[in-house]
Amino acid sequence: MFRKIIICLGLALLSQGNLFAQSTRDIEKELANLKSIKDTTVLNQKLAALQSGSEEDLILLTQYGFEKGLNFSKWLEIATKRFPKGQLAFSKVQNKLLEERDSNKKLAILASMKKQFPNQKFGYTYALLAGDFARAGKFNQAMAYLQKTKGEDRLMAWSNLALVTDPKISNQVILRVDQTLLQGKLPKEEELLLLNTKRYLLENKKDYKNAAITAKKAMDLNPNPSQIEIDHYNVLLSKSGEHRAAFTGLEQAIYRDIDDEEIKNEYKLAFKSIYPNKDVNAHIDSIQNALVQKYEAKYKNHLTDNLIKEKAPEFELLDVDGKKVSSEDFKGKVLVIDFWATWCGPCKAALPGMQILVNKYKNDSEVRFLFIHTRETTGDTFNIVRDNSLTYFKAHDFMLPLYVDLKTKDTKENKVAGSFKVGGIPHKFVVDRNGFIRLSSVGFAGSNIELVAEMSAVIETVKKLDQ
């Protein structure tokens, strides 16, 4: 699915990308600097200074809170009161417009916005409205707002048009894309996005043959297509019946240990088409066994020098039954901690590997696993967080020890994630028997086989410490 929506631009709650684009400062660089501050006193002084500063200071502060999972509503409220015609106030009203479902009410909010914010630029708003009206089946109005955009806002508009599901509107968008491409003299970015928009819509119609042709045109236009684009092109070839043409690329993905069911399924179909008398499952097993040996050899000598040594914070969590547990309950154990969330794609992608790891150590009394669900976006109560997690586990046959890191009532922060200084997720830790963090790993590289090999090597190394 990720490959299918690669051309769709993300819409952050406060349209942070749009805020940055209108800034006269390099706020992204300032944000990186702010996030790098380790000294709590220095950080708090900096945050206090930003809070009393300009609107751009507050934009920086709000984005910092958004990325750190903090409750940034207080800073947003300060900004809208001190700068009632500023960018943050504008974005707040813009979000209200986007949440409105009634088309006439949308237009009423837009008219009010133009009076309230006469000096603001509306290109980004028009881009979002183009998508809204297209999805509402009002193609002509969608095109009218598309024509009001240019530059990056035009790209955003096309991206939103790719999300229509009505077949009639989809056909109209494809026709308009073709007409626009025939005009020529388009910026390369827009031409590339148009091709990907068309490819996406054709794919949703299951017209894989033309989707593959369009994907190839986009790849030819881009001198350095990503591996994701290449892999997906081969999937489209296979789905259109071109198994032999797709086979080599799909097999290369299997050898790269791509944990993607769509690629695996198409590879199996292509393999059976070319080698009808061979056992495809046995062939894939042999590839995976070779990968296991490769990664185990890579991490076999995971020396103590590769590990860190930082005192782990004390913590208190809720287990799956709502019972309080603390770090004291795990004293003397090697802890494998995985901070994750159901909305986090990389977190979920790594869970199959982590399940293998849990199964591997299920009879090892020295090792305990804690899958800590944090930063839930759909609600703050224990039941919501717990049930969302268990529903996902059940749907994917995961048997993982679940714990919940709820947001505090006053600051709305996830206290345990904060104490471990978790930035992005997934964030995995290995803690030794004496309470020292020995591994801190953020993200997921994409190979569950490698994940199991690396984590196993770390666990075995940590188990041997202080024996």
Secondary structure, 3 states (H helix, E strand, C coil): CCCCCCCCCCCCCCCHHHHHHCCCCCHHHHHHHHHCCCCHHHHHHHHHHHHCCCHHHHHHHHHHHHHCCCCCHHHHHHHHHHCCCCHHHHHHHHHHHHHCCCHHHHHHHHHHHHHHCCCCCCHHHHHHHHHHHHHCCCHHHHHHHHHCCCHHHHHHHHHHHCCCCCHHHHHHHHHHHHHHHHHCCCCHHHHHHHHHHHHHHHHHCCCHHHHHHHHHHHHHHCCCCCHHHHHHHHHHHHHCCCHHHHHHHHHHHHHCCCCCHHHHHHHHHHHHHHCCCCCHHHHHHHHHHHHHHHHHHHHCCCCHHHCCCEECCCCEEEECCCCEEEHHHHCCCEEEEEEECCCCHHHHHHHHHHHHHHHHCCCCCCEEEEEEEECCCCCCCHHHHHHHHHHHHHHCCCCCCEEEECECCCCCCEHHHHHCCCCCCCEEEEECCCCEEEEEEECCCCCHHHHHHHHHHHHHHHHCCCC
